[in-house]
Amino acid sequence: MLTAFARAFKTPDLRKKLLFTLGIIALFRMGAHIPVPGVDFAAVKQCVASGQKNELLGLVNLFSGGALLQLTIFALGIMPYITSSIILQLLTVVIPRLDALKKEGQAGTAKITQYTRYLTIALAILQGTAIIATASTGALFGGACSGDAVIPNQSIFTIATMVVTMTAGTTVIMWLGELITDRGIGNGMSVLIFTSVAAQFPSALWAIKQSSHGGWLVFFLVIVMGLAMVGLVVFVEQAQRRIPVQYAKRMIGRRAYGGTSTYIPLKVNQAGVIPVIFASSLLYIPALVVQLSGHANDTKGWAFWIQNNLVKSDHWLYMVMYLVLIIFFAFFYVAISFNPEEVADNMKKYGGFIPGIRAGRPTAEYLNYVLTRITWPGSLYLGLIAMVPLVALGLFQVSNNFPFGGTSILIVVGVGLETVKQIESQLQQRNYEGFLR
């Protein structure tokens, strides 16, 4: 692997792409430490050190690389873009116009990308306003300090300036991601998400060392568990069921076309990290309702029951609901992202068939049967990965910002594998050995 890295940097055009990507990553991380105008950065640092993180904003803070709780210009991170992409992907199934654009090829994809950008800006304004409002009341830092200490001047002009700055930061992140896609290595948005999540690992590991009762022993146990999780994720993410497809030979004039054999790759984890994100977001709703209703300090009633059972991540009811939601959203996302009828019709149109299966409806039923069978282990695997930080919180009494589990490990390993594959393919085009050989 080290030899492959050396060869990658010896290749002029590949070296230029790698250095460009590293430069964009450095610029992205620099923006995550520049505070928004109107924020007392010294007070923010003190609040972060003494307060407890708001679980409602944990996912946003993860995707911003910790910039959210520091109220920097990149505080929103890439989360508005992710949310808008997911929304448009779901709307494609519902709205015929978007479905038609998706089938138009590159022109339709460019139009959907433009809609995604507009929706990202709208969501950034909405989320920026909500975060500034939460910070102005002190709830962003778990009530460790007052909102007046964090934002001394809470005039309308100052608040508007902060929201505009955060929205502009999200727009710049979108632009940086597209630059990496066009002129660098890998998918730009995925690389920036990878950078944000990986930037949290050192501080999270050190926090575990400081907060846990076992000291270095627990620290090394967490490292060993993390390596085991990485191995499991790599194994499952690479696993796929290959359904053989045979294309009949056709004579057009004096030439024969077709007669080739190929396969349809169905990944075990077809849904990726989306079910974990959906399940986490849905479980945040009860706690959000309690907080917005003003019953957070109740000692009885429905709000008290929700805070005891559906807010604490180490509670058994929370874990069971989390697992059930992940399995449900895994099946839901696979159902809307892979259409067996459409695949069967395309195969029939071009003379393809699965050996032993009749073309048309029997092929669609067979594909749906296989997809359901492999989605079960895929969804259970996602649930297992997501439950690791919750179990670690209960067993080791570490902080709830456990680095090796759930969304973070899936993103880091998945994006890392895809980026390495792209570098490897470019090396192999120049008759070099890749990383994985």
C-alpha positions in Angstrom: 0.0 0.0 0.0 2.9 2.4 0.8 4.4 1.7 -2.6 1.0 2.5 -4.2 0.9 5.8 -2.3 4.4 6.6 -3.6 3.4 5.8 -7.2 0.3 7.9 -6.9 2.4 11.0 -5.9 4.9 10.2 -8.7 2.2 10.4 -11.3 1.9 14.2 -12.2 -1.9 14.5 -12.9 -2.8 12.2 -10.0 -0.5 14.1 -7.7 -2.1 17.3 -8.7 -5.6 16.0 -7.9 -4.5 14.6 -4.5 -2.8 17.9 -3.5 -5.8 19.9 -4.7 -8.1 17.7 -2.6 -5.8 18.0 0.5 -5.8 21.8 0.0 -9.6 22.0 -0.1 -9.8 19.8 3.0 -7.3 22.1 4.8 -9.4 25.2 3.8 -12.6 23.4 5.0 -11.1 22.6 8.4 -9.8 26.2 8.7 -13.3 27.5 8.2 -14.6 25.3 11.0 -12.6 27.3 13.5 -13.5 30.9 12.4 -16.3 32.2 14.7 -19.5 33.8 13.4 -19.6 37.7 13.8 -21.4 38.6 17.0 -20.3 35.5 19.1 -18.1 35.7 22.2 -15.7 32.9 21.2 -14.1 32.8 24.7 -17.5 32.3 26.3 -18.4 29.6 23.8 -15.2 27.6 24.6 -16.0 27.9 28.3 -19.6 26.7 27.7 -18.4 23.7 25.6 -15.9 22.7 28.3 -18.4 22.9 31.2 -21.7 22.0 29.5 -23.2 18.9 28.2 -23.9 18.5 24.5 -27.4 18.8 23.2 -28.4 15.4 21.8 -30.9 17.0 19.5 -28.0 18.6 17.5 -25.6 15.7 17.8 -26.0 14.6 14.2 -25.5 18.1 12.9 -22.5 18.6 15.1 -21.0 15.3 13.8 -21.3 16.3 10.2 -19.9 19.8 10.9 -16.7 18.3 12.5 -17.5 19.9 15.8 -18.0 23.4 14.3 -21.7 23.6 15.4 -21.0 23.8 19.1 -18.3 26.4 18.4 -20.7 28.6 16.4 -18.3 29.0 13.4 -19.0 30.1 9.9 -19.2 26.4 8.9 -21.4 25.5 11.8 -24.1 24.0 9.7 -21.6 21.8 7.8 -22.9 19.7 5.0 -26.1 18.6 6.8 -28.5 21.0 4.8 -27.2 19.5 1.6 -27.6 15.9 2.8 -31.1 16.7 4.0 -32.1 18.3 0.7 -30.6 15.4 -1.3 -32.6 12.9 0.7 -35.8 14.9 0.3 -35.4 15.2 -3.5 -34.6 11.5 -3.7 -37.8 10.7 -1.9 -39.8 13.2 -3.9 -38.6 11.6 -7.1 -40.7 8.6 -6.3 -43.8 10.7 -5.6 -43.6 13.6 -8.2 -43.7 12.4 -11.9 -41.9 15.5 -13.1 -38.8 14.7 -11.0 -39.0 11.1 -12.1 -39.0 12.2 -15.7 -36.0 14.5 -15.1 -34.1 11.7 -13.5 -34.6 9.6 -16.7 -33.4 12.4 -19.0 -29.8 11.6 -18.4 -27.2 14.3 -17.7 -29.4 17.3 -18.5 -32.1 16.0 -16.0 -29.5 15.2 -13.4 -28.1 18.8 -13.7 -31.6 20.2 -13.2 -32.2 18.1 -10.1 -28.8 19.2 -8.8 -29.9 22.8 -9.2 -33.1 22.1 -7.3 -30.9 20.5 -4.5 -28.8 23.7 -4.3 -31.9 25.9 -3.9 -33.4 23.6 -1.3 -30.0 23.5 0.6 -30.0 27.3 0.9 -33.5 27.4 2.2 -32.8 24.6 4.7 -29.6 26.4 5.8 -31.5 29.6 6.5 -34.1 27.6 8.5 -31.5 25.6 10.5 -29.2 28.6 11.0 -32.1 30.6 12.5 -33.0 27.6 14.8 -29.4 27.2 16.0 -28.9 30.9 16.7 -32.3 31.0 18.6 -31.2 27.9 20.6 -27.8 29.5 21.4 -29.4 32.8 22.4 -31.3 31.0 25.1 -28.3 28.9 26.3 -30.0 25.6 25.5 -27.3 24.8 22.8 -24.8 24.0 25.6 -27.2 22.2 27.9 -27.9 25.2 30.1 -24.2 25.5 31.2 -24.2 29.3 30.5 -26.7 32.0 29.6 -27.4 33.1 26.0 -26.3 36.7 26.8 -22.8 35.4 27.5 -22.6 33.6 24.2 -24.3 36.4 22.1 -23.8 39.7 24.0 -25.7 41.8 21.4 -29.0 40.1 20.4 -30.4 42.8 18.2 -32.2 41.8 15.0 -29.4 43.1 12.8 -26.8 40.9 14.7 -29.0 37.8 14.5 -29.7 38.3 10.8 -25.9 38.8 10.1 -25.2 35.5 11.9 -27.8 33.6 10.0 -26.6 35.0 6.6 -23.0 34.1 7.5 -23.9 30.6 8.4 -25.9 30.2 5.2 -23.0 31.6 3.2 -20.8 29.1 4.9 -23.0 26.2 3.8 -23.0 27.6 0.2 -19.1 27.7 0.3 -19.0 24.1 1.5 -21.2 23.1 -1.4 -18.9 24.9 -3.8 -15.8 23.2 -2.2 -17.4 19.8 -2.6 -18.2 20.4 -6.3 -14.6 21.5 -6.8 -13.3 18.3 -5.3 -15.6 16.3 -7.6 -14.5 18.1 -10.7 -10.8 18.6 -10.1 -9.9 16.3 -7.2 -10.2 12.7 -6.1 -13.5 11.1 -5.0 -17.0 12.5 -4.5 -16.6 16.0 -3.1 -19.5 16.0 -0.6 -18.5 12.5 0.6 -14.9 13.6 1.2 -16.0 16.6 3.2 -18.3 14.5 5.3 -15.4 12.0 5.8 -13.2 14.9 6.9 -15.8 16.2 9.4 -16.4 12.9 11.0 -12.7 11.9 11.1 -11.8 15.2 12.7 -13.9 14.2 15.7 -12.0 11.0 16.4 -8.9 12.3 18.3 -10.9 14.5 20.7 -13.5 11.8 21.2 -10.9 9.2 22.0 -9.2 11.5 24.5 -12.5 12.4 26.1 -13.1 8.6 26.7 -9.7 8.3 28.3 -10.4 11.3 30.6 -14.0 10.4 31.5 -13.9 6.6 31.9 -13.1 4.9 35.2 -10.8 2.3 33.6 -8.3 4.9 32.2 -5.9 3.4 29.7 -7.5 -0.1 29.9 -10.9 1.2 28.6 -9.1 3.4 26.1 -7.3 0.4 24.5 -10.5 -1.7 24.7 -12.2 1.0 22.7 -9.4 1.0 20.1 -9.6 -2.8 19.7 -13.4 -2.6 19.4 -13.0 0.2 16.8 -10.6 -1.9 14.7 -13.0 -4.9 14.9 -15.9 -2.7 13.8 -13.9 -1.4 10.9 -13.1 -4.9 9.8 -16.8 -5.9 10.0 -17.9 -2.8 8.1 -15.4 -3.4 5.3 -16.5 -7.0 5.0 -20.2 -6.3 4.8 -19.9 -3.1 2.6 -17.9 -5.2 0.0 -20.4 -8.1 0.2 -22.9 -8.4 -2.7 -25.1 -11.0 -4.3 -24.4 -11.3 -8.0 -27.4 -12.4 -10.1 -26.2 -13.7 -13.5 -27.8 -12.2 -16.6 -27.5 -13.7 -20.1 -28.1 -11.6 -23.2 -29.5 -13.5 -26.3 -27.5 -13.2 -29.5 -29.2 -11.1 -32.2 -28.5 -10.8 -35.9 -28.7 -7.3 -37.3 -27.7 -7.4 -41.0 -24.6 -9.5 -41.2 -23.4 -8.7 -37.6 -24.2 -10.6 -34.4 -25.0 -8.6 -31.3 -25.4 -9.7 -27.7 -24.6 -13.2 -26.5 -22.7 -11.8 -23.5 -22.9 -12.8 -19.8 -23.0 -10.3 -17.0 -24.5 -9.9 -13.6 -26.6 -7.6 -11.4 -24.7 -6.7 -8.2 -27.0 -6.4 -5.2 -25.2 -5.1 -2.2 -26.0 -6.6 1.2 -26.2 -3.1 2.6 -28.1 -1.5 -0.3 -29.4 1.4 1.8 -26.0 2.6 3.1 -26.1 5.0 6.1 -29.5 6.5 5.4 -31.6 4.2 7.7 -29.4 5.2 10.7 -29.8 8.9 9.9 -33.5 8.6 9.5 -33.9 6.5 12.7 -31.8 9.0 14.7 -33.7 12.0 13.4 -37.1 10.4 14.2 -36.1 9.5 17.8 -35.0 13.1 18.4 -38.6 14.3 17.8 -40.0 13.3 21.3 -37.2 15.1 23.1 -37.8 18.1 20.8 -41.5 18.2 21.6 -40.7 18.2 25.3 -38.2 21.0 25.0 -40.5 23.2 22.9 -43.5 22.6 25.1 -41.8 24.0 28.1 -42.3 20.8 30.2 -38.6 19.8 30.4 -38.5 20.2 34.2 -41.7 18.2 35.0 -41.4 15.5 37.6 -44.5 13.6 36.4 -46.8 13.2 33.4 -46.1 12.5 29.7 -43.0 14.8 29.5 -41.4 13.1 32.4 -42.1 9.6 30.9 -40.6 10.7 27.6 -37.4 12.1 29.2 -36.9 8.8 31.2 -37.6 6.4 28.4 -37.2 8.0 25.0 -34.4 10.5 25.5 -31.8 8.5 27.4 -29.9 6.5 24.8 -28.9 3.8 27.3 -32.5 2.9 28.1 -33.8 -0.5 26.8 -36.9 1.0 25.2 -34.8 3.6 23.3 -32.5 0.8 22.1 -35.4 -1.4 20.9 -37.1 1.5 19.1 -33.9 2.5 17.5 -33.3 -1.0 16.2 -36.8 -1.4 14.9 -36.7 2.0 13.1 -33.4 1.1 11.5 -34.7 -2.2 10.1 -37.9 -0.4 8.9 -36.1 2.4 7.1 -33.6 -0.1 5.6 -36.5 -1.9 3.9 -38.2 1.4 3.1 -35.2 3.0 1.4 -34.4 -0.2 -0.6 -38.0 -0.3 -1.8 -37.9 3.2 -3.2 -34.3 3.2 -4.5 -34.4 -0.2 -6.4 -37.4 -1.0 -8.7 -37.4 -4.7 -9.7 -40.2 -4.1 -12.3 -38.1 -1.4 -14.0 -35.0 -3.6 -14.0 -36.9 -6.5 -15.4 -38.5 -4.4 -18.2 -35.1 -3.0 -19.2 -33.6 -6.5 -19.3 -36.5 -7.7 -21.5 -36.2 -4.8 -23.8 -32.5 -5.5 -24.6 -32.9 -9.3 -24.7 -31.5 -10.1 -21.3 -32.8 -12.9 -19.0 -31.8 -14.6 -15.7 -31.0 -18.3 -16.4 -33.9 -20.4 -15.3 -36.2 -17.4 -14.8 -38.7 -16.3 -17.5 -38.5 -12.7 -18.6 -40.9 -10.1 -17.5 -43.0 -10.4 -14.3 -41.3 -13.7 -13.0 -37.9 -11.9 -13.2 -39.3 -8.9 -11.2 -40.7 -11.3 -8.6 -37.3 -13.2 -8.4 -35.4 -9.9 -8.0 -37.8 -8.7 -5.3 -37.4 -12.1 -3.5 -33.6 -12.0 -3.5 -33.6 -8.3 -2.5 -35.8 -9.0 0.5 -33.6 -11.9 1.6 -30.4 -9.9 1.5 -32.0 -6.8 3.1 -32.7 -8.7 6.3 -29.0 -9.3 7.2 -28.1 -5.8 5.9 -30.6 -4.1 8.2 -29.6 -6.3 11.2 -25.9 -5.4 10.5 -26.9 -1.6 10.4 -28.7 -2.1 13.7 -25.7 -3.9 15.3 -23.3 -1.1 14.2 -25.6 1.6 15.5 -26.1 -0.1 18.8 -22.4 -0.3 19.6 -22.1 3.3 21.0 -25.3 2.8 23.1 -23.9 -0.5 24.6 -20.6 1.2 25.2 -22.3 4.0 27.1 -23.9 1.5 29.4 -21.0 -0.9 29.9 -18.0 1.5 30.0 -19.7 4.6 31.2 -17.9 6.6 28.4 -19.2 9.8 26.9 -22.1 9.6 24.5 -19.8 10.9 21.7 -18.5 7.3 21.2 -16.4 7.5 18.0 -16.5 3.9 16.7 -20.0 3.1 15.9 -23.2 4.1 14.2 -23.1 6.8 11.6 -19.5 7.8 12.0 -17.9 4.4 11.3 -20.1 3.7 8.3 -19.3 7.1 6.8 -15.5 6.9 7.4 -15.1 3.3 6.1 -17.6 3.7 3.2 -16.1 7.0 1.8 -12.6 5.7 2.5 -13.2 2.5 0.4 -14.7 4.5 -2.5 -11.9 7.0 -2.6 -9.2 4.3 -2.5 -11.0 2.5 -5.3 -10.9 5.6 -7.5 -7.2 6.1 -6.8 -6.6 2.4 -7.5 -8.4 2.6 -10.9 -6.4 5.5 -12.0 -3.2 3.7 -11.0 -4.2 0.6 -12.9 -4.8 2.7 -16.0 -1.1 3.5 -16.0 -0.1 -0.2 -15.5 0.6 0.3 -11.8 -0.5 -2.1 -9.0 -3.3 -0.7 -6.9 -3.8 -0.5 -3.1 -5.7 -3.7 -2.8 -3.4 -6.0 -4.7 
